[in-house]
């Protein structure tokens, strides 16, 4: 591939291993960009918990699974739950009593016990290996805010853990505008996941960025390992999945590579002629 490409990288399990970008990935990102390609994060995480040190490795980010898009510091998209839907969603979550966070570009809003848990987890975090970037749990703890009224918050997406009912049923209680997907901490029993606006997908961010850069969808490369990457992989000109991804995700890929612990992005960059 000699022409310019724009590459979209999922974060957890693709670019980063437990929130830390390994040194091999840090190095290959610099090489990809030096070759004239554009590289963006494409994550379910809100912008508020993506560390500056990680963003400095990239040209922009598609956050909140497509709801918040920036390229070279320019904001292209910032979609939030409609106010009434957001209020109702928070009421449903509070009634359930399960741990949750309301994810916004500027903060993650949550009940006090959830904020306390995030901060305790951050205190237990250990620095990554030499040459790596990212501190994992610290970004979550720093972004956590406990508002007086969670039903008054504006947000783009929700993460939910250990729900007494399956997350897809939680989505149904909130309304048909909301969909549910497993998250990186899902235990396979349907009790944890992400609640998102059905009208928004990572694929939307991919298309918008390509158009903004004057490129076509055929010029895009997407790399991911989760169900929230499926739309992006199917939309991209070239799709790369991570080993161990759900079967439907792997089937959508043109190439499958190892995870970040094995430097999979390096292999993908070499196989696709990005470096």
N, C-alpha and C positions, 0 to 999 in steps of 0.2 A: 504494500500500500504506500504509494509515493505521495498521493494527494492529501490535503489536510483532512483530518478527522476530528470529531468531537466525541469524547469518551465520557460515559456516565457510570460512576462507580457506587454501588451500594456500600454502606459503611460496615455495620456489624456482620462479621463472618465473611466479608469480601475484601474490603480495603484494610479493615482493622480486626485484630484478634482481642476480644474482650475490651474493646475501647482503645486499644493501642495499635498504632500503625507501625508495623515492623520496619527495621532499617532497610531491608531489601526493597520494600514498597516505597519508602521515602526516596530512595535512590532512583528507582525506575520511574517514578513520577517526574522527577527533574529531567530525566532523559527524554521522556515522552514529550514534555512541554518544550524542551530545547530543540526537538525535531520539528516543531511548528504546529503541533496538535494542541487542542484545547481539552482540558480535563475538568470535569465537575463531579462533585459529590452528588449522589442521588439517594436520599435516605428518608426513612420514615421519621427520623428524629426531627424535632423542631429546631429552628436556627438557634434558639436560646441555649441548647446543650451541645452545640458543635463548637469545639474549642478553636480559638483563634489560631493556635499553632497548627491545627489540622487544616484550616482554611487557607493558611499561607502556602500550603503545598499545592493548591488548586487554583483554578480560574473562576470558580463560582460554586454554587450549590443549589440543588433542587431539594428542598426540605419539606417536612410534613407530608411526605408521599405525594408531592406534586403541588401542594397548596402555596408554597412560598419559594420563589425563584429569584436568584441573583446571579449576574454575570459581570465580572470585573467591577464589582461594587455597585452596579446599577440594579435596582429592584424592578423586576419584570412582572411579578405576580405576588399577591398577598391575599389569599382567600380564607375566610373564616366561616365557622358555623353561623347561620342566621341567628339573630339574637333570641328569638322565641324558642328555636330548636336547641340552642345552647343552654338556655334556662331549664328546659324540660330534661335535657340529657343530664345535667348536674343533679336535678331532683331525683331522677331514676337511680343514679349512681349512689347518692347519699342514702336513699332508702335501702339499697342493697347492702351497704355497710362494708363493701369490699375495697381493698386498696386501689386507688386510681390517681392519675394525674391528668389535668387538662393542659394540653400542650400548645403554647403560643410562641410566636417568634421572639418575644421579649422575656418570657419566663415560663416555668411550669407551675401551675396552680394546683394545690392539693390540700387535703386535711392535715392537721398537725401530726398525727401519728405517722403518716406517709413521709412528711418532711423529716421527722426525727429518724426514721429508718434510713432514708437516703443519706443523711449526714453521718449516721453511724457506719454505714457501708463505706462512705468516702474515707473515714478515719482509718479503716482497715486496709485501704488500697496501698499497694506497693509500687514504686517507680518501675517503668518499663526498662528493658535492656538498653544498653548504650546504642545511640543512633536511632532509636525509635521515637515516635511522637504521639502524644496523647496521654491523658491521665485517667481515662475511664470514668470512674464514679464521681470524681471531683466536679466535673461539669454539671452533672445532675444535681448535686448538693448545692452548688452555687446558684443555680437557676431556680431552686425551689422557693416558692412564695406561698404563705398561708393567708389568704384574704379573709376579710370579715364575712363576706357573702360569696360562696362559690357559685351560686346561681346567677350572679351578675357578671361573671367573667366572660371575656371573649377569647376564643381559641380556635385552632385549626384541626385538632385531632385529639383523641383520648387513648391513653394506655390503661389497661385494667388487669389486675392480678387476682387469682384465687376467688373468683366470683362464685357465689353459691348456685348460680345458674349459668349455662353456657353463654359465651360472649355473643354468639349469633342470636340467642334469645334476648340478651340485653339490647342489642341493636334493634331487634323487632319492637321491643317495648318503647324505645325512643322514637322510632318512626321509620318509614320506608325510605327516607332520604339517607339513612345511615347503613353502612355495611360493616362487616366484622372480618378480621383476618388474624391468624395466629401471629404472635410476636416472637422475638428471639429467646424469650424466657418461658415460652409455652411448654407445658408438661405433657401435651398430647391428649388431655382430657377435656379440652374446650373451655377451661376455667380462666384462661389468660389470653389476652390478645389486644388488638388495636381496633378502635371504632373510628370510622372515617366517613366523610361525605362520599356517597357513591359516584357523584358527578366528577370526582377528581381522582387522577391516577398519576403515577410517575411518568407514564407515557405522555401526558399532557405537557409536563415540563420538558421532556426530551424534544418534542415537536416545537415548542415555543422557543427553546434555546437555539435549535438548528435554524429556524427562520430568522431569529435575531442576528445570528452570525452570518447569514447569507448562504447557508449550507442546506442540503437536502437531507431527508431522513435516511437516504442511502449512505450518507456520509457519517452516520452515527454508529457508535459501538456502545453496547450496554453490558454491564457485568453485575451479576447478582446471584443470590442464593435462597431467596425467600419468596413466599406467595405474593408479597406486595411488590416484587420485582417482575412478576409474570407479564403484566401489561407492557412494561418498559421493554422487556426482552422480545416480546412479540412485535412491538412497533419498530425496534431498531433495525438498521441496515445489517448489522452483525451482532449476534447475541452470544454471550459467554456466561455459562453457569459454573457454579462451584461444586466440586465433588461433595456428595452428601445432600444436595438440594432435593426437595420433593421431586418425584418422578415427572410431574407435569411441567416443572420448571426446567429440568434437564432436557426434556423433550423439545422445549422451545429454543434450545441453544444450538448454535453452529459449532461450538467448541466448549469442552468441559475441562477445567483446570483445578489444581489443588487449592485449598484454602490459604488464608494469609500466613498461618504458621509455617507453611511450606513454600511461601513466596509465589503463590499462584499468579499474581498479577505480572510478575516478571516473565513467566512462561507465556501468558496471554499476549503481552506486548511483543515478545519475540516472534511468536507464531503469526501474529497479525501484521508484522512489519512496521510497528510503531516506533521502534528504536533501531 
